[in-house]
Every structure is written in C-alpha cells, then in structure tokens.
Amino acid sequence: MNRRKACRPVAIGLPRIGWTVIELLVVAGLLSLLVALHLPAVQRSRAAAQRLTCFNQLKQIVLASHQYHDQYGQFPDGNRHMEKLMPFMEQAVDWTSFETAFTPTAFLCPSDPLATSRHLECSYFYSSGSGRVKFMSSGLEYDGVISTTLGSKRTSLRDVTDGTSTTAMYGERLTVGDRNAVTDSTALKSRKLHMWYMNRDYNLLTEFETFHTDCLQNSSTRTLPTLSPIFDGLTTIIGYNHAVPPNRPGCYAIAPPRHSAVDFFNGAIPATSLHDGGVHTAFADGHVSFVSEAIDDKIWMNLGSRNGGESDVGSW
C-alpha cells in the first residue's frame, strides 16, 4: 500500500527586514566620524567668513572717515563719532535720539556673539592714541588720530607726522552685552571683556610707565572689574588706546569706587576680539591689517601715537 509522504515545510529565502544592532552601531560610528572630521572645517570656514566681514566693515569705517576729512578738512572728533560717519556709509538710520536708536549691522562684528543692535553697541572703536596724556589749555590732550571729547582740537592728516601707514586709527573691542546679567564671577572668567580698577590712583601725566607695567605684569594690582557703561561697547564714547597690547585685560588708572567720565578716559583700554590670535586694525592711510596679540607692547604703543616721533614700529 502506497503511503503518501508527509508534506515537509520548505524554507524559502526571503529578504531580511530591519537592521541588526551591530549594523546600527557601525553606521552610527561612521556618521559620528564623518561629522567629527567635517565639523572643524565648517567652523574654520565660518570663522574665516566672519573675520572677512569684520575686515570689510572696518575698511568701510576708515574710508568713511577719510571722506569726512575730504569734505570738512579734518577728521570727526570722538563725540558721537560713528553717527558723523553714517552719511558717508550710506546709512540712513535716524540717530537723532540716542536713547531709542539701534546700531546698524555695519558697526557690529559677527564673531562677537554679544554684539547686538540694542543699546547702541558698537564693535569698532576709534584710537585715542598710545594712552599717554598731556595737559593743554583746552584740556587733556591725547595723541591719537581722532581727538576725544575731552579736548576741543580736531585733527587732520597733516597732524599725523609719524606716518599714516604706521598710525592706527580704528580697532575692535568686544561688547559686554547685558551688563545687569554680569556678576563678578562671570567677569573673572572673561577678563578681556571688562575694565579693571587698580589698587591705587595713578597720575598718567607723570606715572604712565609705572601704570603701564603694573597693568601688564601684576594681576594682583587689579581689583574687581567695573561694569561701567562707558567702555563696554556703547557708541556714545568709543575710544580705545594702545597702552597695552590687544586682547589683554584693560585697567583704569584709578582705585574704586569712581564713576567720573574723566577718570574713565584715563587708563589702558585695549583692542579686543574673538578672532583667533589678534585684532583687526585700520590705519590712517586707509589700509586694514590683522595685528597679532603677541605684538611687542612698545611697538603696539608706538603705532597708536600720531606725532610721538617714535622710530621703532618694528614688524608686525
């Protein structure tokens, strides 16, 4: 008798649906590796683009200053300085009210995350000089290309006797942002954002070199930072000086507590930026250079003076 053979299931090769855990881990690892390899390049490209934008904006500012000079025979003084340059930069913003106006983006460095259009902040400061001061009949006189609000004399190209190609005219300075949100502890972590008081008063007419050395070398001579609105990026008074090299903590030449505008002008107010290794600087002949933060402090100081007769401007 024939017996029917029992049907046996036959395995049919079907495509597998899904991923194994090992495959997922391998793919995730490869993607992470690709991101890690490309992220530094993306960051460098972004930083380079921001640096180029900053360079171009500073170039436009120094050219506008020269156009102002062509029209009026002198450079604008430091009082509401950027407002006077705006017509020469095709800026139509109405700054008749400094309390309500906003800063155009042309005055804000894209690499500074705290630089916003609020509170009339500005990333670019005019140079008030080497940091040295003289007492004149018209008041305190500084040796920068742009005269400050403390003196009545305006300067012109004929006053730049040290040479326009080796005399700084504009530089960068970081903004603080919301001053009310800054505490002593956060200020200590971001030293170059703020101005620092000294432990005693200095007479810069006779003690400039001592003050310069103390500010540069001995951090113990500095006390808590001040969150003064005068030199944290506001455009109403926007002078920096060359008393200390770029990206160093700045120092007032006074002991706290003092809040006089005259006192605030006297000190080391350095150029600062978040660009890697230095700051952009515009010179009186109209060119812009990136100056290393490692520049010799004496050479940097000489670059700030318009008429000091210094011969040592070195290579930078």
Backbone torsions as a table, in degrees:
resi	resn	phi	psi	omega
1	MET	NA	129.6	179.0
2	ASN	-77.8	128.3	174.6
3	ARG	-100.6	135.5	177.5
4	ARG	-74.0	132.4	-180.0
5	LYS	-72.4	138.6	179.4
6	ALA	-67.2	138.7	178.3
7	CYS	-70.8	129.4	177.6
8	ARG	-107.2	137.8	178.2
9	PRO	-65.1	138.0	179.7
10	VAL	-109.2	126.9	-179.9
11	ALA	-72.2	125.1	178.5
12	ILE	-108.5	128.7	-178.6
13	GLY	-72.5	104.3	177.3
14	LEU	-102.4	148.2	178.0
15	PRO	-65.3	139.1	-179.4
16	ARG	-76.8	134.5	179.9
17	ILE	-102.4	129.6	177.2
18	GLY	103.1	179.1	-177.6
19	TRP	-121.3	147.7	172.6
20	THR	-82.0	161.8	179.8
21	VAL	-61.0	-39.8	-179.1
22	ILE	-63.7	-42.7	179.1
23	GLU	-62.7	-40.9	178.6
24	LEU	-62.8	-41.2	179.6
25	LEU	-64.8	-39.1	179.1
26	VAL	-65.1	-45.7	179.4
27	VAL	-63.1	-43.8	179.2
28	ALA	-61.7	-39.1	178.3
29	GLY	-65.0	-41.1	179.0
30	LEU	-65.7	-41.9	178.2
31	LEU	-63.4	-41.3	178.5
32	SER	-62.9	-38.9	178.6
33	LEU	-65.2	-42.5	178.9
34	LEU	-63.5	-42.7	178.2
35	VAL	-62.9	-43.0	-179.9
36	ALA	-63.3	-33.7	-179.8
37	LEU	-75.7	-34.8	-175.1
38	HIS	-90.3	-25.3	-175.8
39	LEU	-59.6	-46.5	177.9
40	PRO	-59.0	-38.0	179.0
41	ALA	-65.7	-40.5	177.8
42	VAL	-64.2	-42.9	179.9
43	GLN	-64.9	-40.4	177.8
44	ARG	-64.9	-40.3	178.6
45	SER	-64.5	-41.5	178.7
46	ARG	-65.4	-43.5	178.9
47	ALA	-63.3	-38.8	178.8
48	ALA	-65.6	-39.5	178.9
49	ALA	-66.3	-41.8	178.4
50	GLN	-65.6	-39.2	179.0
51	ARG	-65.2	-39.6	178.3
52	LEU	-66.1	-40.9	177.2
53	THR	-61.2	-44.3	179.2
54	CYS	-62.2	-42.5	178.0
55	PHE	-58.6	-48.3	-177.4
56	ASN	-65.8	-37.6	179.8
57	GLN	-67.2	-40.4	177.8
58	LEU	-66.4	-34.9	176.4
59	LYS	-63.0	-42.2	179.5
60	GLN	-64.5	-35.8	179.8
61	ILE	-66.9	-46.4	-178.6
62	VAL	-68.2	-34.1	176.5
63	LEU	-68.3	-37.3	177.2
64	ALA	-64.2	-37.0	178.0
65	SER	-63.9	-37.8	177.5
66	HIS	-70.2	-35.1	176.2
67	GLN	-66.1	-37.8	174.7
68	TYR	-61.0	-43.1	179.2
69	HIS	-62.6	-40.5	179.0
70	ASP	-61.0	-34.7	-176.7
71	GLN	-83.4	-38.4	-173.1
72	TYR	-109.6	-6.4	179.1
73	GLY	77.8	10.3	179.2
74	GLN	-162.1	161.6	177.7
75	PHE	-82.2	152.2	175.8
76	PRO	-66.2	147.5	178.0
77	ASP	-78.8	-176.9	-173.5
78	GLY	-79.7	-8.8	-178.3
79	ASN	-76.7	112.3	-177.2
80	ARG	51.8	51.2	-168.9
81	HIS	-61.6	-50.0	-175.8
82	MET	-65.6	-31.4	178.3
83	GLU	-61.3	-36.3	-179.4
84	LYS	-71.7	-21.7	179.4
85	LEU	-87.8	-18.1	-173.1
86	MET	-56.6	-41.4	178.7
87	PRO	-61.8	-23.3	-179.2
88	PHE	-92.6	3.7	177.7
89	MET	-119.8	14.3	179.9
90	GLU	58.1	37.0	176.6
91	GLN	-101.2	118.8	-175.9
92	ALA	-100.9	12.7	-178.0
93	VAL	-67.7	138.0	179.0
94	ASP	-86.6	111.4	179.3
95	TRP	-107.1	30.3	179.6
96	THR	-65.5	-27.3	176.1
97	SER	-114.9	108.0	-178.4
98	PHE	-72.9	-13.6	-177.6
99	GLU	-82.0	-24.1	-173.7
100	THR	-116.8	-9.2	-174.8
101	ALA	-77.1	163.5	178.5
102	PHE	-119.1	149.7	-178.0
103	THR	-79.2	129.5	174.8
104	PRO	-62.7	150.7	-179.2
105	THR	-63.4	-19.9	178.6
106	ALA	-64.7	-16.3	180.0
107	PHE	-104.6	11.3	-176.9
108	LEU	-122.6	127.6	179.1
109	CYS	-79.5	126.0	-176.9
110	PRO	-67.7	-16.9	179.7
111	SER	-82.9	-8.3	178.5
112	ASP	-97.8	106.9	-175.5
113	PRO	-68.6	-18.1	-179.4
114	LEU	-90.9	-7.3	-179.8
115	ALA	-80.7	109.9	-179.8
116	THR	-126.6	172.8	-179.2
117	SER	-81.0	-1.8	-178.8
118	ARG	-83.3	161.0	173.6
119	HIS	56.6	21.6	176.9
120	LEU	56.3	40.2	178.4
121	GLU	-73.9	157.7	-178.9
122	CYS	-148.8	139.9	-179.0
123	SER	-93.5	-9.6	-173.2
124	TYR	-122.2	125.7	-176.5
125	PHE	-114.3	148.8	170.1
126	TYR	-78.9	154.5	177.7
127	SER	-88.0	124.0	175.1
128	SER	-88.8	-0.2	173.9
129	GLY	123.7	-157.7	-175.9
130	SER	-75.6	-16.1	-174.7
131	GLY	107.4	-16.3	177.0
132	ARG	-75.9	151.5	179.8
133	VAL	-129.6	153.1	173.6
134	LYS	-127.6	148.9	177.1
135	PHE	-98.0	116.9	179.7
136	MET	-117.0	170.5	-179.2
137	SER	-61.9	-28.8	179.6
138	SER	-85.2	-3.2	-178.7
139	GLY	125.7	-163.3	178.1
140	LEU	-71.0	134.6	-179.5
141	GLU	-118.6	134.6	179.1
142	TYR	-109.7	160.0	-171.1
143	ASP	-102.9	24.5	176.7
144	GLY	-86.4	170.1	178.7
145	VAL	-65.9	-38.9	179.9
146	ILE	-94.8	124.8	177.9
147	SER	-75.0	145.0	-177.5
148	THR	-85.3	176.0	179.6
149	THR	-73.1	-10.6	-178.1
150	LEU	-83.7	-13.3	179.4
151	GLY	-120.8	159.6	-176.5
152	SER	-98.7	-12.1	-174.7
153	LYS	-84.1	127.5	173.0
154	ARG	-95.4	150.8	-175.7
155	THR	-104.5	161.3	175.6
156	SER	-136.4	178.5	-177.9
157	LEU	-60.9	-31.8	-179.6
158	ARG	-67.7	-16.8	178.0
159	ASP	-82.7	-11.9	-178.3
160	VAL	-89.5	76.5	-175.3
161	THR	-80.6	-12.4	178.1
162	ASP	-81.2	-6.6	-179.0
163	GLY	105.4	128.0	-175.8
164	THR	-69.6	-27.3	-177.8
165	SER	-78.1	-13.1	-179.5
166	THR	-123.6	25.6	177.2
167	THR	-126.3	115.7	-177.8
168	ALA	-69.5	146.3	-178.0
169	MET	-124.8	-37.7	178.2
170	TYR	-140.1	153.1	176.3
171	GLY	-150.2	-179.5	-179.9
172	GLU	-97.0	152.4	170.4
173	ARG	-151.2	131.5	-179.2
174	LEU	-67.3	149.6	175.5
175	THR	-96.3	157.4	-179.8
176	VAL	-89.4	-28.1	-177.2
177	GLY	85.7	-132.5	-178.7
178	ASP	-80.3	101.2	-177.2
179	ARG	-62.8	-31.6	-177.6
180	ASN	-67.8	-19.4	-178.6
181	ALA	-92.2	-3.6	-176.8
182	VAL	-91.2	128.8	175.9
183	THR	-109.4	171.8	178.8
184	ASP	-60.7	-37.8	-177.8
185	SER	-68.3	-40.9	178.3
186	THR	-70.8	-33.0	177.7
187	ALA	-66.2	-36.6	179.1
188	LEU	-65.2	-27.8	179.0
189	LYS	-82.7	-15.9	-179.1
190	SER	-128.3	65.9	-170.7
191	ARG	-61.6	-38.4	-173.9
192	LYS	-76.5	-5.5	176.5
193	LEU	-77.2	-21.9	-166.1
194	HIS	-122.7	161.4	171.3
195	MET	-92.3	144.8	-175.8
196	TRP	-118.0	139.0	173.8
197	TYR	-76.8	153.2	171.8
198	MET	-96.0	172.9	-179.4
199	ASN	-85.2	-5.4	176.0
200	ARG	-152.7	168.0	176.4
201	ASP	-83.2	145.6	176.1
202	TYR	-120.6	138.4	171.9
203	ASN	-91.9	102.7	-173.7
204	LEU	-68.9	-15.2	175.0
205	LEU	-68.3	-29.1	-177.0
206	THR	-124.5	-15.9	-173.7
207	GLU	-121.9	26.6	-175.7
208	PHE	-61.9	-45.2	-177.5
209	GLU	-63.1	-39.7	177.7
210	THR	-64.8	-44.4	178.0
211	PHE	-61.9	-44.5	179.5
212	HIS	-57.0	-46.3	-179.3
213	THR	-65.9	-44.9	-178.3
214	ASP	-64.0	-40.9	-179.6
215	CYS	-66.6	-37.8	-177.3
216	LEU	-75.2	-45.6	-163.2
217	GLN	-100.3	-32.2	-168.5
218	ASN	-118.1	100.1	-178.8
219	SER	-67.4	-19.4	-179.6
220	SER	-71.4	-15.3	177.9
221	THR	-80.7	-7.1	-179.3
222	ARG	-98.2	141.9	174.5
223	THR	-105.4	-156.9	-176.0
224	LEU	-63.9	150.9	178.6
225	PRO	-70.6	156.5	172.6
226	THR	-102.6	144.3	177.8
227	LEU	-104.8	41.4	-180.0
228	SER	-59.2	140.3	178.5
229	PRO	-75.8	-4.3	-172.4
230	ILE	-76.9	-41.1	-174.7
231	PHE	-121.8	37.6	178.0
232	ASP	-110.2	18.0	178.1
233	GLY	116.9	1.2	179.0
234	LEU	-72.4	143.9	-174.4
235	THR	-85.7	-5.9	-178.4
236	THR	-69.4	-40.0	176.3
237	ILE	-134.3	108.3	-166.9
238	ILE	-130.0	45.8	178.2
239	GLY	-96.8	134.0	167.7
240	TYR	-110.8	170.9	175.5
241	ASN	-140.1	179.0	-173.4
242	HIS	-107.4	27.0	-178.7
243	ALA	-66.2	-31.1	174.1
244	VAL	-134.7	154.8	-177.0
245	PRO	-63.4	168.2	-178.2
246	PRO	-60.6	150.4	174.8
247	ASN	63.5	25.3	171.7
248	ARG	-101.5	155.1	173.1
249	PRO	-63.6	136.1	178.1
250	GLY	-86.5	159.6	-177.4
251	CYS	-135.9	133.9	166.0
252	TYR	-79.2	148.6	-179.6
253	ALA	-88.6	35.2	-177.1
254	ILE	-141.2	162.1	173.5
255	ALA	-97.7	150.2	-179.4
256	PRO	-75.3	163.2	-7.3
257	PRO	-95.0	128.9	177.4
258	ARG	-139.8	141.0	-177.8
259	HIS	-140.6	34.7	177.6
260	SER	-90.2	139.2	178.9
261	ALA	-61.4	-34.6	178.0
262	VAL	-64.4	-42.3	178.1
263	ASP	-62.9	-38.8	-176.6
264	PHE	-68.7	-26.1	177.1
265	PHE	-70.1	-24.8	-173.9
266	ASN	-92.6	105.2	179.5
267	GLY	166.0	-170.9	177.3
268	ALA	-101.3	108.3	-176.6
269	ILE	-114.2	89.4	-168.7
270	PRO	-80.1	159.4	168.6
271	ALA	-75.6	136.4	-178.7
272	THR	-140.9	151.5	177.2
273	SER	-159.3	171.1	174.2
274	LEU	-102.0	7.8	173.1
275	HIS	-68.3	144.8	-175.8
276	ASP	-69.3	110.7	169.4
277	GLY	96.4	-1.4	-179.5
278	GLY	170.9	-159.3	-177.7
279	VAL	-138.8	155.6	171.1
280	HIS	-80.8	140.2	179.4
281	THR	-135.7	129.9	176.8
282	ALA	-98.8	135.5	-176.1
283	PHE	-106.1	165.5	-171.4
284	ALA	-66.8	-16.2	176.0
285	ASP	-87.3	-1.6	176.5
286	GLY	101.7	-7.8	-179.4
287	HIS	-88.0	156.6	179.6
288	VAL	-120.0	133.3	178.5
289	SER	-129.5	152.8	173.0
290	PHE	-93.3	116.4	-175.0
291	VAL	-102.8	129.8	-178.3
292	SER	-68.1	143.0	175.8
293	GLU	-70.5	-10.8	178.1
294	ALA	-91.3	8.6	180.0
295	ILE	-59.6	145.8	177.3
296	ASP	-59.0	135.2	-173.5
297	ASP	-65.5	-32.0	178.8
298	LYS	-71.5	-40.5	177.8
299	ILE	-64.2	-43.7	178.3
300	TRP	-60.8	-40.4	178.8
301	MET	-64.3	-41.4	179.5
302	ASN	-64.7	-33.1	178.5
303	LEU	-66.8	-20.6	-179.5
304	GLY	-81.9	-22.6	-175.6
305	SER	-85.3	137.3	179.4
306	ARG	-90.6	-22.8	-171.5
307	ASN	-146.1	29.6	-177.2
308	GLY	-83.9	-11.6	179.7
309	GLY	72.9	18.5	-179.0
310	GLU	-72.6	135.0	179.1
311	SER	-94.9	-19.1	-175.6
312	ASP	-94.5	95.2	171.7
313	VAL	-115.3	1.2	168.6
314	GLY	51.1	-162.8	174.8
315	SER	-113.1	129.8	-177.0
316	TRP	-142.3	NA	NA
